[in-house]
Amino acid sequence: MKLMTLDGNSIINRAFYGIRPLSASDGTPTNAIYGFLNILQKLISEESPDALCVTFDLPGPTFRHERYEDYKAHRKPMPDDLRVQLPILKEVLDAMNIPCVEEAGWEADDLLGALAKKCE
């Protein structure tokens, strides 16, 4: 069985900064969603996974913040135009029957590692 797991935060960030601003007729930004879905479709086409899930970070501190006080201290906050696209993307993934994995206190890449270990 071929499982594809994706770091949703990483891909949506790359899409947000890599695609010119786009928006729906009501003004809702959509460039990150559009870019994410294009990347997703390309990966599915190239890899033909049997199963797929996308991991996401949740707001709030992780175990890394507890261990290292300055973890991501100098990182800029997520732009509002990107923040509003996350829940929409999760709705689209749900409609596509693609599970989203999120866990308080864990980052998406930590979840990827845990899933890989569990599926070994």
C-alpha positions as CSV (number, residue, x, y, z in Angstrom):
1,M,0.0,0.0,0.0
2,K,1.3,3.4,-0.9
3,L,0.4,6.1,1.6
4,M,1.0,9.8,0.7
5,T,1.2,12.2,3.6
6,L,1.5,15.9,3.0
7,D,2.5,18.9,5.2
8,G,-0.5,21.1,4.4
9,N,1.0,24.2,6.0
10,S,4.2,23.9,4.0
11,I,2.3,23.5,0.7
12,I,-0.3,26.2,1.3
13,N,2.5,28.7,2.3
14,R,4.5,27.9,-0.9
15,A,1.3,28.3,-3.0
16,F,0.3,31.6,-1.3
17,Y,3.7,33.2,-2.0
18,G,4.1,31.5,-5.4
19,I,0.8,32.4,-7.0
20,R,-0.3,35.9,-7.8
21,P,-3.2,37.2,-5.7
22,L,-6.5,35.7,-6.8
23,S,-9.9,36.1,-5.3
24,A,-13.5,34.9,-5.5
25,S,-16.3,37.2,-6.7
26,D,-17.0,38.1,-3.1
27,G,-13.3,39.2,-2.6
28,T,-12.2,36.1,-0.6
29,P,-8.6,35.4,-1.4
30,T,-8.1,32.1,-3.2
31,N,-4.6,32.0,-4.6
32,A,-3.2,29.6,-1.9
33,I,-6.1,27.2,-2.3
34,Y,-5.7,27.2,-6.1
35,G,-2.0,26.6,-5.8
36,F,-2.4,23.9,-3.2
37,L,-4.9,22.0,-5.3
38,N,-2.7,22.2,-8.4
39,I,0.3,20.9,-6.4
40,L,-1.9,18.1,-4.9
41,Q,-3.3,17.1,-8.3
42,K,0.3,16.9,-9.7
43,L,1.5,14.8,-6.8
44,I,-1.5,12.4,-7.1
45,S,-1.0,12.1,-10.9
46,E,2.7,11.4,-10.5
47,E,2.7,9.1,-7.5
48,S,-0.7,7.4,-7.7
49,P,-1.1,6.8,-4.0
50,D,-3.5,4.2,-2.5
51,A,-4.2,6.5,0.4
52,L,-3.6,10.2,1.1
53,C,-3.8,12.5,4.1
54,V,-2.8,16.1,4.8
55,T,-1.4,17.3,8.1
56,F,-1.8,20.8,9.5
57,D,-0.5,22.9,12.3
58,L,-3.0,24.1,14.9
59,P,-2.6,27.6,16.5
60,G,-0.9,27.5,19.9
61,P,2.4,26.3,21.3
62,T,3.9,23.0,20.6
63,F,6.3,20.9,22.7
64,R,9.1,22.7,21.0
65,H,7.9,26.0,22.4
66,E,8.0,24.5,25.9
67,R,11.6,23.3,25.4
68,Y,13.0,26.3,23.6
69,E,11.5,29.7,24.6
70,D,12.6,31.5,21.4
71,Y,11.3,28.8,19.0
72,K,9.9,30.7,16.0
73,A,10.1,34.0,18.1
74,H,11.2,36.0,15.0
75,R,8.8,34.4,12.6
76,K,6.3,36.9,11.1
77,P,2.6,36.0,11.8
78,M,0.6,34.4,9.0
79,P,-0.9,37.0,6.6
80,D,-4.6,37.5,7.0
81,D,-5.1,36.7,3.3
82,L,-3.6,33.3,3.9
83,R,-5.3,32.7,7.2
84,V,-8.8,33.0,5.7
85,Q,-7.9,30.4,3.1
86,L,-7.0,27.6,5.5
87,P,-10.6,26.7,6.7
88,I,-11.8,26.8,3.1
89,L,-9.0,24.5,1.9
90,K,-9.9,22.1,4.7
91,E,-13.6,22.1,3.6
92,V,-12.4,21.3,0.0
93,L,-10.2,18.5,1.2
94,D,-13.1,17.1,3.2
95,A,-15.4,17.3,0.2
96,M,-12.6,15.3,-1.7
97,N,-12.6,12.7,1.1
98,I,-9.0,13.5,2.0
99,P,-8.5,13.3,5.7
100,C,-6.8,16.2,7.5
101,V,-4.8,15.3,10.6
102,E,-4.2,17.9,13.3
103,E,-3.2,17.6,16.9
104,A,-2.8,20.3,19.5
105,G,0.8,20.7,20.6
106,W,2.2,19.1,17.4
107,E,3.3,20.6,14.1
108,A,2.4,19.1,10.7
109,D,5.8,17.8,10.1
110,D,5.8,16.0,13.5
111,L,2.6,14.4,12.6
112,L,4.1,13.3,9.3
113,G,6.9,11.5,11.2
114,A,4.4,9.9,13.6
115,L,2.3,8.6,10.8
116,A,5.3,7.3,8.9
117,K,6.5,5.4,12.0
118,K,3.0,4.0,12.7
119,C,2.6,2.8,9.1
120,E,6.0,1.2,8.8
